[in-house]
Amino acid sequence: MTTVPTTSLPLTWTSRASRLPAREALFRRLRAGDVTLRDFLDAERAELYDYSLRMTGDQTRTLNSLEEVITSIEAMRDDFADSLSLRVCVFRTMRSFNADGWKVMTSLLENPLLESSTTQPLSTGSTPTGQGSGHSSPPAPPPPPLSKPLERETREDMIVLDRALRQLPADEREAVLLVRRLEFSLLGAADVMGVDEPLLSANVSSGLGRIEAAVRESGRRFNINERLLELPLHPLPESPQQSSTNLSVIIHDLRETNGMRDWPWLRIAALFLLCAIGMGALWLWYQGAPTTSSSVPPPRP
């Protein structure tokens, strides 16, 4: 990733308060040429990961598509008018990449920053059943999810809120995530989901109503809208996954420079090489194997 001076704003925002001012400032720097599109997209990485994970319940799938989405948006080279249109494009692309595994039930998807019970998160290797089924540097590390340790009361509030959020019907969960957590406008969120504004607004209201009922039933009292912004993001895994995700970036860069125009011939050459290696290994094994005549004792006179 391009190294950018951090004299004004960092490239990632760690506070769980509103990120609109920091995001707009970063977009202005993008328009001015002080940062690259990749820098802006990397700043969205943690929220994009959390959004997809909360809708698919599948960590592996989300990780595999994360870098592909960022790379594909970067390759568009579109001149986005504002940060909203850029973010709509990013989140809508993530949704499209995971369309066949979207809207699953995620009631078991615990956030490890909040809960550490014996209940395991949804499988990272398969999609659970439910409501449907030139960058050689590694991606920027995720921002620290919490700027300071949570107080006990705050943590308990957030555990109740997180459980209520992940138990919502998929359409309501996504609407609440986009509008109240990721700070999209109603128009922007409707564009991401591909629905009209009245339906989007109804899903937000219904989802918040269910969350309010769950909070009231738990006996807790707190401002739901404020806590939704403060709710910690699901932490991005550490570097072991980066080698696989970086492969898509390497392939993309090779294609951009026409380095893969002879790709079919390379595959044929690789196939012949593998065949030669296999035949050589078979010949060596045959040479070293005992013959039938040497293993049978000679006949007695």
GUTIRO-387115 format. One record per residue: x, y, z of N, C-alpha, C, O in turn; residue in one letter; residue number from 1. Coordinates in steps of 0.1 Angstrom, whole numbers. Each point is the difference from the previous one (the first is absolute). Example, Ala and Ser with C-alpha at 12.3 -4.5 7.8 and 13.67 -1.06 7.14 Angstrom:
<sites>
SITE:n_u:n_v:n_w:ca_u:ca_v:ca_w:c_u:c_v:c_w:o_u:o_v:o_w:code:pos
SITE:132:-57:78:-9:12:0:9:12:0:10:0:7:A:1 .
SITE:-14:11:-14:9:11:0:-8:11:8:5:11:1:S:2 .
</sites>
This chain:
<sites>
SITE:n_u:n_v:n_w:ca_u:ca_v:ca_w:c_u:c_v:c_w:o_u:o_v:o_w:code:pos
SITE:8:-12:0:-8:12:0:9:12:0:10:0:6:M:1 .
SITE:-14:11:-13:7:12:0:1:6:14:-9:1:7:T:2 .
SITE:22:3:-4:2:6:13:-4:15:-1:4:7:-9:T:3 .
SITE:-13:-3:18:-5:14:0:3:7:13:-2:-6:10:V:4 .
SITE:7:18:-10:2:7:12:-12:1:8:-11:2:-5:P:5 .
SITE:12:-3:18:-12:0:9:0:13:8:-4:-1:12:T:6 .
SITE:8:12:-18:0:12:8:-14:6:2:-2:7:10:T:7 .
SITE:-8:-11:-18:-13:5:2:-10:-11:5:-5:2:11:S:8 .
SITE:3:-12:-19:-9:-10:3:6:-14:-2:7:-2:-10:L:9 .
SITE:-9:-8:19:5:-13:-3:-9:-6:-11:-11:5:-3:P:10 .
SITE:16:-16:-4:-7:-6:-10:-11:-10:5:-8:-5:-8:L:11 .
SITE:8:2:21:-10:-8:5:-6:8:13:7:7:6:T:12 .
SITE:-20:-9:-4:-6:7:11:-3:-11:11:-7:-10:-3:W:13 .
SITE:12:12:15:-1:-10:10:-11:3:10:-5:-9:7:T:14 .
SITE:0:22:-6:-11:3:9:-13:-6:-5:-3:1:-12:S:15 .
SITE:-5:-6:21:-13:-5:-4:-11:11:1:-12:-3:-2:R:16 .
SITE:17:15:4:-10:11:-2:-2:2:-15:6:-7:-8:A:17 .
SITE:-14:17:4:-2:3:-14:13:1:-8:8:8:4:S:18 .
SITE:-7:-15:-15:11:1:-8:-2:9:-13:9:0:-9:R:19 .
SITE:-21:6:8:-3:8:-11:11:12:-3:4:1:-11:L:20 .
SITE:-1:7:22:10:10:-3:13:-5:-5:6:6:-9:P:21 .
SITE:0:-16:15:13:-6:-4:-1:-5:-14:9:1:-8:A:22 .
SITE:-20:-8:5:-2:-6:-13:-1:11:-11:7:-1:-11:R:23 .
SITE:-14:12:14:-1:10:-10:13:7:-2:4:4:-11:E:24 .
SITE:4:-2:22:13:6:-1:9:-8:-8:8:5:-8:A:25 .
SITE:-8:-19:10:8:-9:-8:-4:1:-15:9:-1:-8:L:26 .
SITE:-22:2:5:-4:0:-14:5:13:-6:4:0:-12:F:27 .
SITE:-4:11:19:5:13:-5:15:-2:-4:5:6:-10:R:28 .
SITE:2:-13:19:15:-2:-3:1:-9:-12:10:1:-8:R:29 .
SITE:-19:-11:6:0:-8:-12:-2:8:-13:7:-1:-9:L:30 .
SITE:-17:10:10:-2:9:-12:11:9:-3:3:4:-11:R:31 .
SITE:4:0:22:12:9:-2:12:-7:-4:10:6:-4:A:32 .
SITE:-10:-19:4:12:-8:-4:9:-3:11:11:-5:-2:G:33 .
SITE:-14:8:14:9:-2:12:0:-15:4:10:-4:5:D:34 .
SITE:-21:-3:-8:0:-14:3:-6:-7:-12:-5:6:-9:V:35 .
SITE:7:-19:8:-5:-8:-11:-14:-6:3:-4:0:11:T:36 .
SITE:-2:-5:-22:-13:-7:2:2:-12:9:-8:-4:8:L:37 .
SITE:20:-3:-10:3:-12:9:0:4:15:-4:-7:8:R:38 .
SITE:10:19:-6:0:5:14:-14:1:6:-2:-4:11:D:39 .
SITE:-7:11:-19:-13:2:5:-7:-14:2:-7:-2:10:F:40 .
SITE:9:-7:-19:-7:-13:1:6:-8:12:-8:-7:6:L:41 .
SITE:21:8:-4:6:-7:12:-6:5:13:-2:-7:9:D:42 .
SITE:-2:20:-9:-6:6:12:-14:-6:2:-5:1:11:A:43 .
SITE:-1:-6:-21:-14:-6:1:1:-15:3:-10:-6:2:E:44 .
SITE:22:0:-2:1:-14:0:-6:-6:13:-7:-10:-2:R:45 .
SITE:9:16:13:-5:-6:13:-15:0:0:-6:-10:4:A:46 .
SITE:0:21:-8:-15:1:0:-6:-9:-11:-10:-6:3:E:47 .
SITE:17:5:-14:-5:-9:-11:0:-15:5:-9:-7:-3:L:48 .
SITE:20:4:10:1:-14:5:-11:-3:10:-6:-10:-1:Y:49 .
SITE:4:19:10:-10:-2:10:-14:-1:-6:-8:-8:4:D:50 .
SITE:5:17:-14:-13:0:-7:-3:-14:-7:-10:-6:2:Y:51 .
SITE:20:1:-9:-2:-12:-7:-1:-12:9:-8:-9:-2:S:52 .
SITE:17:9:13:0:-11:9:-14:-1:7:-5:-11:3:L:53 .
SITE:-1:23:0:-13:0:7:-11:-5:-9:-11:-3:5:R:54 .
SITE:13:3:-18:-10:-4:-9:2:-14:-6:-10:-7:-4:M:55 .
SITE:22:2:4:3:-13:-5:3:-10:11:-2:-12:-2:T:56 .
SITE:7:17:13:4:-9:11:12:-9:-4:3:-9:8:G:57 .
SITE:4:12:-19:11:-8:-5:13:8:0:1:8:-9:D:58 .
SITE:8:-11:18:12:8:0:9:-3:-12:5:10:-6:Q:59 .
SITE:-4:-22:2:9:-3:-11:-5:6:-13:7:6:-8:T:60 .
SITE:-20:-7:6:-6:6:-12:2:15:0:3:6:-11:R:61 .
SITE:-5:0:22:1:15:1:15:4:-3:2:10:-7:T:62 .
SITE:7:-17:13:14:3:-2:4:-1:-14:7:8:-6:L:63 .
SITE:-12:-19:-1:4:-2:-14:-5:10:-9:6:4:-10:N:64 .
SITE:-18:2:13:-6:10:-9:4:14:4:-1:9:-9:S:65 .
SITE:7:-7:20:3:13:5:10:7:-9:-2:11:-6:L:66 .
SITE:13:-18:3:11:6:-8:-5:1:-15:4:9:-7:E:67 .
SITE:-12:-19:3:-5:0:-14:-9:12:-2:1:6:-11:E:68 .
SITE:-9:-3:21:-9:12:-2:8:13:-1:-2:8:-9:V:69 .
SITE:12:-7:18:8:12:0:8:2:-13:1:11:-5:I:70 .
SITE:4:-22:0:8:0:-12:-9:3:-12:4:8:-9:T:71 .
SITE:-16:-13:9:-9:2:-11:-5:15:-1:-1:6:-10:S:72 .
SITE:-1:0:22:-4:14:1:11:9:-5:-2:9:-7:I:73 .
SITE:14:-13:11:12:8:-3:2:-1:-16:4:10:-6:E:74 .
SITE:-7:-21:0:2:-2:-14:-10:8:-8:2:3:-12:A:75 .
SITE:-14:1:18:-10:7:-8:5:14:-4:-3:5:-11:M:76 .
SITE:11:1:19:6:13:-3:-11:11:-2:2:9:-8:R:77 .
SITE:-14:-11:14:-10:9:-2:3:13:8:7:0:10:D:78 .
SITE:-13:11:-15:1:13:7:-12:2:9:-10:6:-5:D:79 .
SITE:11:-11:17:-12:1:9:-2:14:5:10:7:3:F:80 .
SITE:-22:-2:-3:-4:14:3:2:3:15:4:11:3:A:81 .
SITE:-7:-21:5:1:2:14:3:-13:7:0:-11:-6:D:82 .
SITE:2:12:19:3:-12:8:-11:-10:1:2:-12:0:S:83 .
SITE:-15:17:0:-11:-8:0:-1:-9:-12:-2:-13:1:L:84 .
SITE:3:18:-13:-1:-8:-12:12:-10:0:-3:-11:-5:S:85 .
SITE:14:14:10:11:-9:0:-3:-12:10:2:-11:-3:L:86 .
SITE:-7:15:15:-3:-11:10:-12:-8:-5:0:-12:3:R:87 .
SITE:-10:18:-9:-11:-8:-5:6:-11:-10:-4:-11:0:V:88 .
SITE:13:15:-9:5:-9:-10:8:-11:7:-1:-12:-4:C:89 .
SITE:9:15:15:8:-10:7:-9:-10:7:2:-12:-2:V:90 .
SITE:-12:17:10:-8:-9:7:-10:-8:-9:-3:-12:3:F:91 .
SITE:-1:18:-13:-9:-7:-10:8:-11:-7:-6:-11:-3:R:92 .
SITE:19:13:0:8:-10:-6:3:-11:9:-1:-12:-4:T:93 .
SITE:3:14:17:2:-10:10:-13:-9:1:1:-12:0:M:94 .
SITE:-12:19:0:-13:-8:0:-2:-8:-12:-4:-12:1:R:95 .
SITE:8:17:-13:-1:-8:-12:9:-11:-1:-4:-11:-4:S:96 .
SITE:16:12:9:10:-11:0:-4:-11:9:4:-12:-3:F:97 .
SITE:-13:14:13:-4:-10:9:-15:-3:-1:-6:-4:10:N:98 .
SITE:0:7:-21:-14:0:-2:-6:-14:4:-11:-1:6:A:99 .
SITE:18:-10:-10:-6:-13:3:1:-5:14:-5:-10:4:D:100 .
SITE:13:18:4:1:-3:14:-4:11:10:3:0:11:G:101 .
SITE:-11:9:-17:-5:12:8:-12:-4:8:-7:-10:-3:W:102 .
SITE:4:18:13:-13:0:8:-1:-14:7:-11:-5:1:K:103 .
SITE:22:0:5:-1:-12:8:-3:4:15:2:12:3:V:104 .
SITE:-7:-21:5:-2:2:14:14:0:7:8:-9:-2:M:105 .
SITE:-6:20:10:13:1:6:-1:1:15:8:7:7:T:106 .
SITE:-18:-14:-1:-2:2:14:11:-6:9:2:4:11:S:107 .
SITE:7:-13:-17:11:-6:7:13:8:-2:10:-4:5:L:108 .
SITE:-10:14:-13:12:7:-4:4:10:11:-3:12:-1:L:109 .
SITE:10:-17:11:4:9:11:12:8:-4:8:-4:-8:E:110 .
SITE:-7:16:13:11:9:-2:10:-3:11:-3:2:12:N:111 .
SITE:15:-7:-15:10:-4:10:4:12:9:6:-2:11:P:112 .
SITE:-8:14:-16:4:12:9:-10:2:11:3:7:10:L:113 .
SITE:-15:-13:-11:-10:1:10:-3:-12:8:-1:1:12:L:114 .
SITE:1:-13:-19:-4:-12:7:11:-10:-2:7:-1:-10:E:115 .
SITE:-5:-8:20:10:-10:0:-5:-13:5:7:-8:7:S:116 .
SITE:-20:5:-9:-7:-12:5:5:-12:-8:7:2:-10:S:117 .
SITE:-12:-14:13:3:-12:-7:-7:-1:-13:3:-9:-8:T:118 .
SITE:-13:17:6:-7:0:-13:9:4:-11:6:11:1:T:119 .
SITE:-5:-19:-11:9:3:-11:-7:8:-11:-12:-1:-2:Q:120 .
SITE:20:10:-5:-6:7:-11:-4:-9:-11:3:-12:0:P:121 .
SITE:-11:17:-10:-3:-8:-11:12:-5:-7:11:6:1:L:122 .
SITE:-12:-18:-8:11:-6:-7:7:10:-9:-6:8:-7:S:123 .
SITE:19:-9:7:8:9:-9:3:-7:-13:6:6:-9:T:124 .
SITE:-11:-18:7:3:-7:-12:-12:-2:-9:2:-4:-12:G:125 .
SITE:-14:6:17:-11:-2:-9:-11:10:4:0:5:11:S:126 .
SITE:-9:-3:-20:-11:9:3:-11:-7:7:-5:-10:-5:T:127 .
SITE:0:15:17:-10:-6:7:-14:1:-7:-1:9:-8:P:128 .
SITE:-8:-17:11:-13:1:-5:-8:11:7:2:2:12:T:129 .
SITE:-12:3:-18:-8:11:6:-10:5:-10:-7:-7:-6:G:130 .
SITE:7:21:6:-10:6:-8:4:1:-15:-2:11:-6:Q:131 .
SITE:8:-20:1:6:1:-14:15:-2:1:8:2:9:G:132 .
SITE:-8:-6:-16:13:-3:2:10:12:-3:13:-1:1:S:133 .
SITE:257:150:-102:14:1:3:1:1:15:6:10:5:G:134 .
SITE:-13:-21:4:1:1:14:6:-13:6:-7:-10:2:H:135 .
SITE:20:11:0:7:-12:6:0:1:15:3:-10:6:S:136 .
SITE:-7:22:0:0:1:14:-13:-7:6:-10:0:-7:S:137 .
SITE:11:-5:19:-12:-6:6:-10:11:3:3:12:1:P:138 .
SITE:-16:-16:0:-11:10:3:3:7:13:8:-5:9:P:139 .
SITE:-13:17:-7:2:7:12:-6:-7:12:-11:-6:-2:A:140 .
SITE:18:5:13:-6:-7:12:-12:7:4:-2:12:-1:P:141 .
SITE:-8:-20:7:-12:6:5:2:9:11:10:-2:8:P:142 .
SITE:-18:12:-7:2:10:12:-4:-7:13:-8:-10:0:P:143 .
SITE:14:14:11:-4:-5:13:-15:1:2:-5:11:-1:P:144 .
SITE:-2:-22:3:-15:1:1:-5:8:12:-10:6:-1:P:145 .
SITE:18:-5:12:-4:7:11:11:10:4:12:-4:1:L:146 .
SITE:-15:16:1:10:10:4:4:-1:15:10:4:4:S:147 .
SITE:-19:-10:4:2:-2:14:-8:-12:5:-10:-3:-6:K:148 .
SITE:14:-3:17:-8:-12:5:-14:5:3:-3:11:5:P:149 .
SITE:-6:-20:-7:-14:2:3:-3:-1:15:5:-10:6:L:150 .
SITE:-13:19:-1:-5:-2:14:-10:-11:0:-6:-4:-10:E:151 .
SITE:5:-2:22:-9:-12:1:-14:3:-5:-6:-8:-7:R:152 .
SITE:0:19:12:-13:4:-4:-2:2:-15:-9:-5:-6:E:153 .
SITE:19:12:0:0:2:-14:1:-14:-8:-7:-2:-10:T:154 .
SITE:16:-6:15:1:-13:-7:-13:-8:1:-4:-6:-10:R:155 .
SITE:-2:6:21:-13:-8:1:-11:6:-9:-8:-7:-6:E:156 .
SITE:8:20:5:-9:7:-9:2:-5:-14:-9:-3:-8:D:157 .
SITE:22:3:4:4:-4:-14:-3:-14:-3:-3:-4:-11:M:158 .
SITE:5:-5:21:-3:-14:-2:-15:-2:-3:-4:-7:-9:I:159 .
SITE:-4:14:17:-15:-1:-3:-3:5:-13:-8:-6:-8:V:160 .
SITE:14:18:4:-3:6:-13:5:-9:-11:-7:-2:-10:L:161 .
SITE:19:-3:11:6:-9:-11:-9:-12:-2:-2:-4:-11:D:162 .
SITE:-3:-2:22:-8:-12:-2:-13:3:-6:-5:-7:-9:R:163 .
SITE:-1:19:13:-13:4:-7:2:3:-14:-8:-3:-9:A:164 .
SITE:19:9:5:3:3:-14:2:-12:-9:-6:-1:-10:L:165 .
SITE:13:-9:15:3:-12:-8:-12:-9:-1:0:-9:-8:R:166 .
SITE:-10:11:17:-12:-8:-1:-11:6:-8:-11:-6:-2:Q:167 .
SITE:13:18:-4:-10:6:-9:-2:-8:-13:10:-6:-4:L:168 .
SITE:-21:7:-2:-2:-5:-13:10:7:-9:4:11:2:P:169 .
SITE:1:-18:-13:11:4:-8:-2:14:-5:9:9:0:A:170 .
SITE:-21:-6:-6:-2:13:-7:0:11:11:6:11:-3:D:171 .
SITE:-11:-13:14:0:10:11:14:2:6:4:11:2:E:172 .
SITE:3:-22:-1:14:0:5:9:9:-9:7:8:5:R:173 .
SITE:-9:-11:-18:9:7:-10:-4:15:0:9:9:-1:E:174 .
SITE:-22:-6:1:-4:14:0:5:8:12:5:11:-1:A:175 .
SITE:-6:-17:13:5:6:12:15:2:0:6:10:4:V:176 .
SITE:1:-20:-9:15:1:-2:4:11:-9:8:8:4:L:177 .
SITE:-15:-7:-15:4:11:-10:-3:14:5:8:9:-1:L:178 .
SITE:-20:-7:7:-5:13:3:5:4:14:5:11:2:V:179 .
SITE:-6:-19:8:3:4:14:14:-3:4:5:6:9:R:180 .
SITE:2:-15:-16:13:-4:4:11:5:-10:10:5:5:R:181 .
SITE:-13:-7:-17:10:5:-11:-3:14:-5:7:5:-8:L:182 .
SITE:-18:1:13:-3:14:-2:-3:3:-15:4:11:-5:E:183 .
SITE:-10:-20:-2:-5:3:-13:-13:8:1:-8:-1:9:F:184 .
SITE:5:10:-19:-13:6:-1:-10:-10:-4:4:-11:-5:S:185 .
SITE:-17:14:7:-10:-10:-5:1:-2:-15:-1:-12:-4:L:186 .
SITE:4:22:-3:2:-2:-15:12:-9:-3:-1:-9:-8:L:187 .
SITE:12:12:15:12:-8:-2:-2:-15:4:4:-9:-8:G:188 .
SITE:-10:7:19:-3:-14:5:-9:-7:-9:2:-12:-3:A:189 .
SITE:-12:19:-2:-10:-6:-9:7:-4:-13:-3:-10:-6:A:190 .
SITE:13:18:1:7:-3:-12:9:-12:2:1:-8:-9:D:191 .
SITE:5:7:21:9:-12:3:-9:-13:-1:4:-10:-6:V:192 .
SITE:-16:11:13:-8:-12:1:-8:-3:-13:-6:-11:-2:M:193 .
SITE:4:21:-6:-8:-1:-12:-15:0:2:-7:-7:-6:G:194 .
SITE:3:15:16:-14:1:3:-4:15:0:9:9:-1:V:195 .
SITE:-22:-6:2:-4:14:1:1:6:14:1:-8:9:D:196 .
SITE:-1:21:-8:2:6:13:-11:-3:10:3:-3:12:E:197 .
SITE:-16:2:-16:-10:-3:10:2:-14:6:-2:-1:12:P:198 .
SITE:5:-9:-20:3:-13:5:12:0:10:0:-6:10:L:199 .
SITE:10:13:-15:12:1:9:-3:6:13:4:-4:11:L:200 .
SITE:-11:15:-11:-4:8:12:-8:-9:9:1:0:12:S:201 .
SITE:-10:-8:-18:-9:-9:8:9:-11:7:-3:-4:11:A:202 .
SITE:13:-1:-18:8:-10:6:9:5:11:2:-7:10:N:203 .
SITE:2:20:-11:8:6:10:-9:2:13:4:-4:11:V:204 .
SITE:-16:9:-13:-9:2:11:-4:-13:7:0:-1:12:S:205 .
SITE:-3:-9:-20:-4:-13:6:12:-6:7:-2:-6:11:S:206 .
SITE:14:6:-17:12:-5:7:3:7:13:3:-7:10:G:207 .
SITE:-4:20:-10:3:7:12:-11:-3:11:3:0:12:L:208 .
SITE:-15:-2:-17:-11:-4:10:3:-13:6:-2:-2:12:G:209 .
SITE:7:-8:-20:3:-13:6:12:1:10:0:-6:10:R:210 .
SITE:10:14:-14:11:2:9:-4:7:13:4:-4:11:I:211 .
SITE:-12:14:-12:-5:7:12:-8:-10:9:2:1:12:E:212 .
SITE:-10:-10:-18:-7:-9:8:9:-10:7:-2:-4:12:A:213 .
SITE:13:-1:-19:9:-9:6:8:7:11:3:-6:11:A:214 .
SITE:1:19:-12:7:7:10:-9:2:12:4:-2:12:V:215 .
SITE:-17:5:-14:-9:2:11:-2:-13:8:-1:0:12:R:216 .
SITE:0:-11:-20:-2:-13:7:12:-4:8:-1:-7:10:E:217 .
SITE:13:12:-14:12:-3:8:2:8:13:8:-3:8:S:218 .
SITE:-16:13:-7:0:9:11:11:11:-1:2:8:10:G:219 .
SITE:5:-7:-21:10:10:-2:-7:13:-5:-11:0:-6:R:220 .
SITE:18:11:9:-5:13:-5:12:8:-6:9:4:7:R:221 .
SITE:-10:-1:-20:11:8:-7:-5:5:-13:-11:-5:-5:F:222 .
SITE:18:14:0:-4:6:-13:5:-9:-11:12:-2:-3:N:223 .
SITE:-22:-4:-4:3:-10:-10:8:5:-12:10:-6:-5:I:224 .
SITE:-14:18:0:7:6:-11:15:3:3:9:-2:-8:N:225 .
SITE:-6:7:20:14:3:4:7:-13:1:12:-1:-4:E:226 .
SITE:-18:-9:10:7:-13:2:3:-7:-13:10:-7:-1:R:227 .
SITE:-19:8:-9:3:-6:-13:12:6:-6:8:-8:-7:L:228 .
SITE:-5:21:9:12:6:-6:12:-5:8:11:-2:-6:L:229 .
SITE:-12:0:19:11:-4:8:3:-15:0:11:-4:4:E:230 .
SITE:-20:-4:-9:1:-14:0:13:-4:-7:2:4:-12:L:231 .
SITE:7:-12:18:13:-3:-6:-2:-8:-13:-9:-9:-1:P:232 .
SITE:17:11:-9:0:-8:-12:6:-13:3:8:-2:9:L:233 .
SITE:-13:-8:-17:7:-13:1:14:1:-5:3:6:-10:H:234 .
SITE:7:-10:18:14:2:-3:4:-8:-13:-3:-12:-1:P:235 .
SITE:11:19:-7:5:-7:-12:11:-10:5:8:3:9:L:236 .
SITE:-7:-15:-15:10:-9:4:14:5:-3:1:10:-8:P:237 .
SITE:9:-15:14:13:4:-2:6:-5:-13:-8:-5:-8:E:238 .
SITE:21:7:6:6:-2:-13:-1:-14:-6:2:0:-12:S:239 .
SITE:-5:-11:18:0:-13:-7:-9:0:-12:3:-7:-10:P:240 .
SITE:-14:15:10:-8:0:-12:5:9:-11:-6:0:-11:Q:241 .
SITE:16:9:14:3:10:-10:7:-6:-12:-1:6:-11:Q:242 .
SITE:8:-17:13:7:-6:-12:-10:-4:-10:3:1:-12:S:243 .
SITE:-15:-7:16:-10:-4:-10:-7:12:-6:-2:0:-12:S:244 .
SITE:-1:10:20:-7:12:-6:9:8:-9:-4:5:-10:T:245 .
SITE:17:-5:13:9:8:-8:2:-6:-14:4:7:-9:N:246 .
SITE:-7:-20:7:1:-7:-13:-9:7:-10:5:2:-12:L:247 .
SITE:-17:2:16:-8:7:-10:5:13:-4:-1:4:-12:S:248 .
SITE:8:3:21:7:13:-4:11:-3:-10:1:8:-9:V:249 .
SITE:7:-18:12:11:-3:-9:-5:-3:-14:5:4:-10:I:250 .
SITE:-15:-13:9:-6:-3:-13:-6:12:-7:2:1:-12:I:251 .
SITE:-8:7:20:-6:13:-6:11:8:-6:-1:6:-11:H:252 .
SITE:12:-4:18:11:8:-5:7:-6:-12:4:8:-9:D:253 .
SITE:-3:-21:8:5:-7:-11:-9:3:-13:5:2:-11:L:254 .
SITE:-18:-3:13:-9:2:-11:1:15:-4:-1:3:-12:R:255 .
SITE:2:6:21:1:14:-3:12:3:-9:-1:9:-9:E:256 .
SITE:12:-16:11:12:2:-7:2:-9:-12:11:-2:-5:T:257 .
SITE:-22:-6:2:0:-9:-11:10:-12:2:5:-6:-9:N:258 .
SITE:-2:4:22:10:-10:4:-6:-14:-2:7:-10:1:G:259 .
SITE:-21:9:-2:-6:-13:-1:-6:-2:-14:-9:-9:-1:M:260 .
SITE:13:16:-9:-6:-2:-13:4:-14:-6:-8:-5:-9:R:261 .
SITE:19:0:13:4:-14:-5:-3:-10:11:5:-11:0:D:262 .
SITE:-15:14:8:-4:-10:11:-4:-14:-5:5:-9:7:W:263 .
SITE:-12:7:-18:-3:-13:-5:12:-8:-3:1:-12:4:P:264 .
SITE:9:18:-10:13:-7:-3:8:-3:13:6:-11:0:W:265 .
SITE:-7:19:9:6:-3:13:-6:-12:7:7:-8:6:L:266 .
SITE:-20:7:-7:-7:-12:6:4:-13:-8:2:-10:7:R:267 .
SITE:-1:11:-20:4:-12:-8:15:-4:4:3:-12:2:I:268 .
SITE:6:22:-1:13:-3:4:1:-6:14:8:-9:2:A:269 .
SITE:-16:15:7:0:-6:14:-5:-14:0:5:-8:7:A:270 .
SITE:-15:5:-16:-5:-14:0:10:-10:-5:2:-11:5:L:271 .
SITE:6:15:-16:10:-8:-5:11:-2:11:6:-11:1:F:272 .
SITE:-3:21:6:11:-1:10:-5:-9:11:8:-9:5:L:273 .
SITE:-20:9:-1:-5:-9:10:0:-14:-5:4:-9:8:L:274 .
SITE:-8:7:-20:1:-14:-6:14:-5:0:2:-12:3:C:275 .
SITE:8:20:-7:13:-4:0:6:-4:13:6:-10:2:A:276 .
SITE:-10:18:8:4:-3:14:-6:-13:5:7:-8:6:I:277 .
SITE:-20:6:-10:-6:-12:4:6:-12:-6:2:-11:6:G:278 .
SITE:1:12:-19:6:-12:-7:14:-2:5:4:-12:1:M:279 .
SITE:3:22:2:14:-2:6:-1:-7:13:8:-9:3:G:280 .
SITE:-17:13:6:-2:-6:13:-4:-15:-2:5:-8:8:A:281 .
SITE:-13:5:-17:-5:-13:-3:12:-9:-5:2:-11:4:L:282 .
SITE:7:17:-12:11:-7:-5:10:-3:11:6:-11:0:W:283 .
SITE:-3:20:9:9:-2:11:-5:-11:9:7:-8:5:L:284 .
SITE:-21:9:-3:-5:-11:9:1:-13:-6:3:-10:7:W:285 .
SITE:-5:9:-21:1:-13:-7:14:-5:1:2:-12:2:Y:286 .
SITE:8:21:-3:14:-5:0:4:-5:14:8:-9:1:Q:287 .
SITE:-14:15:9:4:-4:14:-8:-12:5:3:-5:10:G:288 .
SITE:-14:2:-17:-9:-11:5:7:-14:-2:6:-1:-11:A:289 .
SITE:-7:-8:20:5:-14:-2:-8:-7:-11:-12:1:-1:P:290 .
SITE:20:-9:-8:-7:-7:-10:-6:-13:5:4:-4:11:T:291 .
SITE:-12:-2:-19:-7:-12:5:10:-12:1:-1:-8:9:T:292 .
SITE:10:8:-19:10:-11:0:9:0:12:4:-10:5:S:293 .
SITE:-1:23:0:10:0:11:-7:-3:13:7:-4:10:S:294 .
SITE:-20:4:-9:-7:-2:12:-4:-15:1:-4:-4:11:S:295 .
SITE:5:-4:-21:-3:-14:0:12:-8:2:10:1:-8:V:296 .
SITE:-9:-10:17:12:-9:2:2:-9:-11:-10:-5:-6:P:297 .
SITE:23:2:2:3:-9:-11:-5:-14:2:-1:-4:12:P:298 .
SITE:-2:-3:-22:-5:-14:2:11:-9:5:12:2:-3:P:299 .
SITE:-16:-12:11:10:-10:6:3:-10:-11:-9:-4:-7:R:300 .
SITE:22:0:7:4:-10:-10:-7:-14:3:2:-9:-7:P:301 .
</sites>
